[in-house]
Amino acid sequence: MGIVKIDDQLHEDIRRASTVMCRSINAQAEFWMKMGMLAEANPTLSFHEIVKAQMAAADIAPPASTLVA
């Protein structure tokens, strides 16, 4: 565990997003960092494809409303 220095405006953006997403500020920052890392490693995938792949890796089935018939 360490300390990461970030811009004040970015911290404010994280704080606001964390409220909307019902996450702690640290959890929101960690989510954004992980998604950014995954996006850089998989530049051809969309955000939704990355989330879907992460859910599958965690053995979590998508909600029924997202399944294609």
Buried (B, 14 or more C-beta within 10 A) or exposed (E): EEEEEEEEEEEEBBEEBBEEEEBEBEEBBEBBEEBEEBEEEEEEBEEEEBBBEEEEEEEEEEEEEEEEE
